[in-house]
Amino acid sequence: MTTDSTTQRREVPRADGPGRAPNSTEFEYSDGDFERVRRIIYEEAGIKLGDSKRTMAYSRLVRRVRALGMHRFSDYLDLVEKHGESERKAFVNALTTNLTAFFREPHHFPILESYLAPRHARRPAVIWCAGCSTGEEAYSIAMTLSAASIAGGAHILATDVDTNVLETAERGVYALERIENLPHGYKERFFLEGIGRKAGQVMVRPEIKSLVTFRQVNLLESSWPLRAPLDAIFCRNVMIYFDKPTQYAVLDRFAELLEPGGLLFAGHSENFTQGRIPFRSRGRTVYERQLGRGSSPYAAGRG
Ligand SMILES: C[S@@+](CC[C@H](N)C(=O)[O-])C[C@H]1O[C@@H](n2cnc3c(N)ncnc32)[C@H](O)[C@@H]1O
């Protein structure tokens, strides 16, 4: 072990290099520090970090501690808690899990298409993609609706709490291998392929991009920048990170925005059939908005 006199940082062998001992950390990281991380991310984004996420939280946040030239993990948490609007944003961005893919859980897209196909063209169909991560889900919806030529057109509002992923989403540029499993003909129809320095990349065509607006929205915020009626909401693999009271509070608010009969698409491991909710399950994690308000089986609604 060495002590760096310029930084006063305690240099402890790390698990990720030669001669580094397993389960040790560069900065001291106590149970109390982890409890603070858990509390802050729950308050900021509703994300419940289980005990098993202790190391994950450290390894994601330690980059910020280093980048800011800080010497103690707890000093970093002080900064997040007391002083830093912008650091709070970086903190949330670091702790979100952004795994996504084009046409993930592909059975949902034909369901959306057949729900919207018979509609009258009184207005464009409006779909909210909540927790859109790097944009693949929103563009998958846009491609589906464009291919189906939905009467009246469609608009997709795609939102996430994480500002980093939204920048990627706005760019609409992806590695070629990410679009390997698209429906037949979609690659040629909806993407431009990079050449020269951009070889190996694809860009979503402008006509698909123009169907999607990206915006930062935290689902915990007390007001959302959307107006009823929405035709469908995709909120997949997002509420899995929330506790039950938060999930049911968000579900009630989704119901207020959806047309009666409108559809909510959830992720494969999200199940909202417990208690009275303003939705009827249509199977395969698709829920239909019912008339009348539901009531959460949990008393303390957040959000
Ligand atoms: C695992 S990704 C899911 C992406 C996409 N919906 C899918 O199923 O492929 C979860 C996303 O939810 C976002 N998220 C987490 N908490 C959120 C909150 N409170 N408000 C809005 N988005 C949130 C994360 O930033 C992340 O991008």
The ligand as a Tripos MOL2 file, in Angstrom:
@<TRIPOS>MOLECULE
LIG
   27    29     1     0     0
SMALL
NO_CHARGES

@<TRIPOS>ATOM
      1 C1        -33.5130   -1.1290  -18.3470 C.3       1 LIG1
      2 S1        -33.8570    0.4070  -19.1330 S.3       1 LIG1
      3 C2        -35.2710   -0.0390  -20.0970 C.3       1 LIG1
      4 C3        -35.2530    0.5840  -21.4640 C.3       1 LIG1
      5 C4        -36.4210    0.2180  -22.3590 C.3       1 LIG1
      6 N1        -37.6600    0.6660  -21.8010 N.3       1 LIG1
      7 C5        -36.4530   -1.2450  -22.6300 C.2       1 LIG1
      8 O1        -37.2890   -1.9700  -22.0760 O.co2     1 LIG1
      9 O2        -35.6120   -1.7230  -23.4020 O.co2     1 LIG1
     10 C6        -34.5960    1.3420  -17.7780 C.3       1 LIG1
     11 C7        -34.6240    2.8340  -18.0330 C.3       1 LIG1
     12 O3        -35.4660    3.4540  -17.0650 O.3       1 LIG1
     13 C8        -34.9120    4.7000  -16.7280 C.3       1 LIG1
     14 N2        -35.4310    5.1690  -15.4370 N.ar      1 LIG1
     15 C9        -35.1210    4.7000  -14.1940 C.ar      1 LIG1
     16 N3        -35.7500    5.4160  -13.2430 N.ar      1 LIG1
     17 C10       -36.4850    6.3490  -13.8890 C.ar      1 LIG1
     18 C11       -37.3340    7.4100  -13.4400 C.ar      1 LIG1
     19 N4        -37.5590    7.6550  -12.1470 N.pl3     1 LIG1
     20 N5        -37.9310    8.1850  -14.3750 N.ar      1 LIG1
     21 C12       -37.7020    7.9630  -15.6860 C.ar      1 LIG1
     22 N6        -36.8860    6.9940  -16.1760 N.ar      1 LIG1
     23 C13       -36.2820    6.1850  -15.2770 C.ar      1 LIG1
     24 C14       -33.4160    4.4420  -16.7250 C.3       1 LIG1
     25 O4        -32.6560    5.6280  -16.8610 O.3       1 LIG1
     26 C15       -33.2560    3.4810  -17.9040 C.3       1 LIG1
     27 O5        -32.8570    4.1320  -19.0750 O.3       1 LIG1
@<TRIPOS>BOND
     1     1     2 1
     2     2     3 1
     3     2    10 1
     4     3     4 1
     5     4     5 1
     6     5     6 1
     7     5     7 1
     8     7     8 2
     9     7     9 1
    10    10    11 1
    11    11    12 1
    12    11    26 1
    13    12    13 1
    14    13    14 1
    15    13    24 1
    16    14    15 ar
    17    14    23 ar
    18    15    16 ar
    19    16    17 ar
    20    17    18 ar
    21    17    23 ar
    22    18    19 1
    23    18    20 ar
    24    20    21 ar
    25    21    22 ar
    26    22    23 ar
    27    24    25 1
    28    24    26 1
    29    26    27 1
@<TRIPOS>SUBSTRUCTURE
     1 LIG1         1 GROUP 0 **** ****
